Amino acid sequence: MTILRFLAPTVVALALSTTVSAAGPCTQQIAQVQAQVDAKLRANAVAGPTAPESPAALRSHQPTPQSIAEAESKLGVISQELTTAVTTGMARAREADRAGDQSACEEALAAVRHALGQ
């Protein structure tokens, strides 16, 4: 029992330390912009037309923001240009964040916000 008492806090501390060390200079900003993207996708999905379920949906696969954006683009709810701008901008931001380049990350996030009309 004593070992378990010490093991649990140690495991939690180790998990938290790896999470914090993996964070880049604009990880928090990326999370905020991703939440804005997700909210826009949800709003468009609710307001837009519907389509039949895909084979992936029938296999219990959960939709991702990317797959939702692609489906909305095919339905004409959002443009392919917006989908591409958001996808590439978020990828650039994440890459810059991993590289520790805060200014490049902020530029990429600004481009995503601009594409979203914010």
ChimeraX attribute file (.defattr): number of C-alpha atoms within 10 A of each C-alpha:
attribute: neighborCount
match mode: 1-to-1
recipient: residues
	/A:1	6
	/A:2	6
	/A:3	7
	/A:4	9
	/A:5	9
	/A:6	10
	/A:7	12
	/A:8	11
	/A:9	11
	/A:10	12
	/A:11	11
	/A:12	10
	/A:13	12
	/A:14	11
	/A:15	11
	/A:16	12
	/A:17	11
	/A:18	10
	/A:19	10
	/A:20	9
	/A:21	8
	/A:22	12
	/A:23	13
	/A:24	19
	/A:25	18
	/A:26	22
	/A:27	17
	/A:28	11
	/A:29	15
	/A:30	20
	/A:31	11
	/A:32	13
	/A:33	18
	/A:34	18
	/A:35	12
	/A:36	16
	/A:37	20
	/A:38	17
	/A:39	13
	/A:40	14
	/A:41	19
	/A:42	15
	/A:43	11
	/A:44	16
	/A:45	17
	/A:46	10
	/A:47	10
	/A:48	14
	/A:49	11
	/A:50	12
	/A:51	10
	/A:52	6
	/A:53	8
	/A:54	10
	/A:55	9
	/A:56	10
	/A:57	11
	/A:58	9
	/A:59	8
	/A:60	8
	/A:61	10
	/A:62	10
	/A:63	11
	/A:64	10
	/A:65	16
	/A:66	15
	/A:67	11
	/A:68	17
	/A:69	28
	/A:70	18
	/A:71	17
	/A:72	22
	/A:73	17
	/A:74	13
	/A:75	14
	/A:76	12
	/A:77	18
	/A:78	18
	/A:79	15
	/A:80	15
	/A:81	11
	/A:82	15
	/A:83	19
	/A:84	17
	/A:85	19
	/A:86	25
	/A:87	16
	/A:88	15
	/A:89	21
	/A:90	21
	/A:91	15
	/A:92	18
	/A:93	27
	/A:94	21
	/A:95	16
	/A:96	21
	/A:97	23
	/A:98	17
	/A:99	13
	/A:100	16
	/A:101	16
	/A:102	17
	/A:103	14
	/A:104	18
	/A:105	28
	/A:106	19
	/A:107	15
	/A:108	24
	/A:109	25
	/A:110	16
	/A:111	19
	/A:112	25
	/A:113	18
	/A:114	12
	/A:115	16
	/A:116	16
	/A:117	7
	/A:118	9
